[in-house]
Amino acid sequence: MKKKMHLFAYLKTGPTSLHPGGWRHPEATVQDIFSPSRYQSIAQTLEDACFDGCFFADLQGLYDVHGGSFESYIKYGGQISYLDPMTVLPIMAATTRHLGLGATLSTTLLPAYQIARSLLSLDLLSGGRVAWNIVTSATTLEAQNFGIDVLPDKNQRYDMADEVVEACMALWNSWDRDPFEMDKENGIFADPDKVHYANYRFHEEWIASRAVSECAC
């Protein structure tokens, strides 16, 4: 039996993904980090090289831990996430046919409904090519950007993550696979019998910080 190698690219929406000074290489292109063409080119290159997919590592904020300031990260570049990956991935989806598209989304900071809707929307538009890099976040700076003074401890974050994933699954499964009839003659766009309430309830310990998912989609 022949073994196959699966290749997945690690990306950042900033000047470099790996070596902090990589953007300074004479042949490195950095002027286009805010241009759609950059991400189209990356996607096409990866697909042509037969990569299975890619994913964007992400941070919901700007590191300010070196010397108690963000000065070095701004001044010298490096692994900074300037753009929201969920705005970049659709651009990459539109220019490829097979490349898997991964996003990093935090179960601690983002509501389950938002995660479920965003990922499923992109999955539908890309023909089923979306992946979710599930994280619980680990920095105070991220928490503060979402109005949280201090992150819950690690064990609680992982428990929350389990429930957020369960809630997303419940939301995704609340629609049957073939609800859309689009019957113009009879005026029926979709079959309501194939749409159901998720009615997922989070553990009482953090229900105050998580909206109860009771919607159908």
C-alpha positions as CSV (number, residue, x, y, z in Angstrom):
1,M,0.0,0.0,0.0
2,K,1.4,3.4,-1.0
3,K,1.4,6.0,1.7
4,K,0.1,9.5,0.9
5,M,1.4,12.8,2.3
6,H,-1.3,15.3,3.3
7,L,-0.1,18.9,3.1
8,F,-1.8,21.8,5.0
9,A,-0.4,25.3,4.9
10,Y,-0.1,27.5,8.0
11,L,-1.0,31.1,7.2
12,K,-1.4,34.5,8.8
13,T,-3.1,37.6,7.5
14,G,0.0,39.7,8.0
15,P,3.6,40.2,6.8
16,T,4.8,36.7,7.7
17,S,3.5,33.4,9.0
18,L,6.7,31.9,10.4
19,H,10.0,33.7,10.8
20,P,9.3,37.2,12.3
21,G,11.8,38.8,9.9
22,G,10.8,36.8,6.8
23,W,9.1,39.8,5.3
24,R,12.5,41.5,5.0
25,H,13.8,39.0,2.4
26,P,14.6,40.8,-0.8
27,E,12.2,38.6,-2.8
28,A,9.4,38.8,-0.2
29,T,6.2,40.7,-1.3
30,V,4.6,42.8,1.5
31,Q,3.0,45.8,-0.2
32,D,0.0,43.7,-1.1
33,I,-0.9,42.3,2.4
34,F,-4.2,44.2,2.2
35,S,-5.0,43.3,-1.4
36,P,-7.3,40.4,-2.5
37,S,-4.8,39.5,-5.2
38,R,-2.3,38.3,-2.5
39,Y,-4.7,35.8,-1.1
40,Q,-5.9,34.7,-4.5
41,S,-2.3,34.0,-5.5
42,I,-1.6,32.1,-2.3
43,A,-4.7,29.9,-2.8
44,Q,-3.8,29.2,-6.5
45,T,-0.2,28.4,-5.6
46,L,-1.3,25.9,-2.9
47,E,-3.9,24.3,-5.1
48,D,-1.4,23.9,-8.0
49,A,1.0,22.3,-5.5
50,C,-1.7,19.8,-4.6
51,F,-2.0,21.0,-1.0
52,D,-5.0,19.5,0.8
53,G,-5.8,22.8,2.4
54,C,-4.7,25.8,4.4
55,F,-5.7,27.5,7.6
56,F,-5.2,30.9,9.1
57,A,-3.9,31.1,12.7
58,D,-5.5,34.1,14.3
59,L,-5.3,36.3,17.4
60,Q,-8.2,38.5,18.4
61,G,-6.0,41.4,19.2
62,L,-2.4,42.7,19.2
63,Y,0.4,41.3,21.3
64,D,1.6,43.8,23.9
65,V,3.6,41.4,26.1
66,H,7.2,42.3,25.0
67,G,8.4,45.0,27.3
68,G,4.8,45.7,28.3
69,S,4.1,47.3,24.9
70,F,3.0,46.5,21.4
71,E,5.8,48.7,20.0
72,S,8.1,45.9,18.8
73,Y,5.2,44.0,17.1
74,I,4.2,47.1,15.2
75,K,7.7,48.4,14.4
76,Y,9.3,45.1,13.3
77,G,6.4,43.2,11.8
78,G,6.1,39.5,12.4
79,Q,3.3,37.1,13.1
80,I,0.4,39.7,13.3
81,S,-3.1,38.9,12.2
82,Y,-4.2,42.2,10.7
83,L,-7.3,40.9,8.8
84,D,-10.2,38.7,9.9
85,P,-9.6,35.3,8.2
86,M,-13.3,34.9,7.6
87,T,-13.1,37.9,5.2
88,V,-10.1,36.4,3.4
89,L,-11.2,32.8,2.9
90,P,-14.2,33.6,0.6
91,I,-11.7,35.4,-1.7
92,M,-9.6,32.2,-1.7
93,A,-12.6,30.0,-2.2
94,A,-13.7,31.9,-5.3
95,T,-10.3,31.3,-7.1
96,T,-9.9,27.6,-6.3
97,R,-11.9,24.3,-6.7
98,H,-10.3,21.8,-4.3
99,L,-8.3,23.6,-1.7
100,G,-9.5,23.1,1.9
101,L,-10.1,26.4,3.8
102,G,-9.6,26.6,7.5
103,A,-10.4,29.3,10.0
104,T,-9.4,29.7,13.6
105,L,-12.5,30.6,15.7
106,S,-12.5,30.8,19.5
107,T,-15.2,29.0,21.5
108,T,-14.5,31.2,24.5
109,L,-15.1,34.5,22.8
110,L,-17.5,33.9,19.9
111,P,-21.2,32.8,20.3
112,A,-22.0,29.4,19.0
113,Y,-24.7,30.8,16.6
114,Q,-22.2,33.2,15.0
115,I,-19.6,30.5,14.6
116,A,-22.2,28.0,13.1
117,R,-23.7,30.5,10.7
118,S,-20.3,31.9,9.5
119,L,-18.8,28.5,8.9
120,L,-21.8,27.0,7.2
121,S,-22.2,30.0,5.0
122,L,-18.7,29.7,3.8
123,D,-18.9,25.9,3.5
124,L,-22.0,26.2,1.2
125,L,-20.4,28.8,-0.9
126,S,-17.1,26.9,-1.3
127,G,-18.8,23.5,-2.0
128,G,-18.0,21.9,1.3
129,R,-14.3,22.9,1.7
130,V,-14.3,24.6,5.1
131,A,-12.4,23.5,8.2
132,W,-12.6,24.8,11.8
133,N,-9.5,25.2,13.9
134,I,-11.1,25.1,17.3
135,V,-9.4,27.1,19.9
136,T,-10.3,28.4,23.4
137,S,-8.0,31.5,23.4
138,A,-5.3,31.9,25.9
139,T,-4.5,35.6,26.3
140,T,-6.0,38.4,28.5
141,L,-5.7,40.9,25.6
142,E,-8.1,38.8,23.6
143,A,-10.6,38.6,26.4
144,Q,-10.5,42.3,27.0
145,N,-11.3,43.0,23.4
146,F,-14.6,41.1,24.0
147,G,-15.4,42.8,27.3
148,I,-14.1,40.1,29.5
149,D,-11.6,41.1,32.3
150,V,-10.0,37.7,32.7
151,L,-10.3,34.4,30.7
152,P,-11.9,31.5,32.5
153,D,-9.3,28.9,33.6
154,K,-8.2,26.3,31.1
155,N,-10.5,23.4,32.3
156,Q,-13.5,25.7,32.2
157,R,-12.6,26.9,28.7
158,Y,-12.3,23.3,27.5
159,D,-15.7,22.4,29.0
160,M,-17.2,25.5,27.3
161,A,-15.6,24.4,24.0
162,D,-17.3,21.0,24.2
163,E,-20.6,22.7,24.6
164,V,-20.1,25.3,21.9
165,V,-19.2,22.5,19.4
166,E,-22.3,20.6,20.5
167,A,-24.4,23.7,20.0
168,C,-22.9,24.2,16.6
169,M,-23.7,20.6,15.6
170,A,-27.2,21.0,16.9
171,L,-27.7,24.2,14.8
172,W,-26.2,22.6,11.7
173,N,-28.4,19.5,12.1
174,S,-31.6,21.6,12.7
175,W,-31.9,21.8,8.9
176,D,-32.5,18.6,6.9
177,R,-30.2,18.2,3.9
178,D,-32.9,18.9,1.2
179,P,-35.4,21.5,2.5
180,F,-35.3,23.8,-0.6
181,E,-37.9,22.9,-3.2
182,M,-37.9,26.2,-5.1
183,D,-41.3,25.3,-6.6
184,K,-42.3,28.4,-8.5
185,E,-45.6,26.9,-9.8
186,N,-46.9,26.2,-6.3
187,G,-45.1,29.0,-4.6
188,I,-43.1,26.8,-2.2
189,F,-39.6,27.9,-1.7
190,A,-38.7,25.5,1.2
191,D,-40.3,22.8,3.3
192,P,-40.9,24.0,6.9
193,D,-41.2,20.4,8.1
194,K,-37.5,20.0,7.3
195,V,-36.4,22.8,9.6
196,H,-36.3,22.2,13.4
197,Y,-35.4,24.1,16.5
198,A,-32.0,23.3,18.0
199,N,-33.0,24.2,21.6
200,Y,-29.5,23.7,22.9
201,R,-29.0,24.9,26.5
202,F,-25.6,25.6,27.9
203,H,-24.5,24.6,31.4
204,E,-25.8,27.0,34.1
205,E,-22.2,27.9,35.1
206,W,-21.7,30.1,32.1
207,I,-25.2,30.5,30.7
208,A,-25.0,34.2,31.6
209,S,-22.2,34.7,29.1
210,R,-23.6,32.5,26.4
211,A,-26.9,33.2,24.7
212,V,-29.1,30.1,24.6
213,S,-29.4,28.7,21.1
214,E,-33.1,28.3,20.4
215,C,-33.2,29.3,16.7
216,A,-33.6,27.0,13.8
217,C,-30.7,28.1,11.7
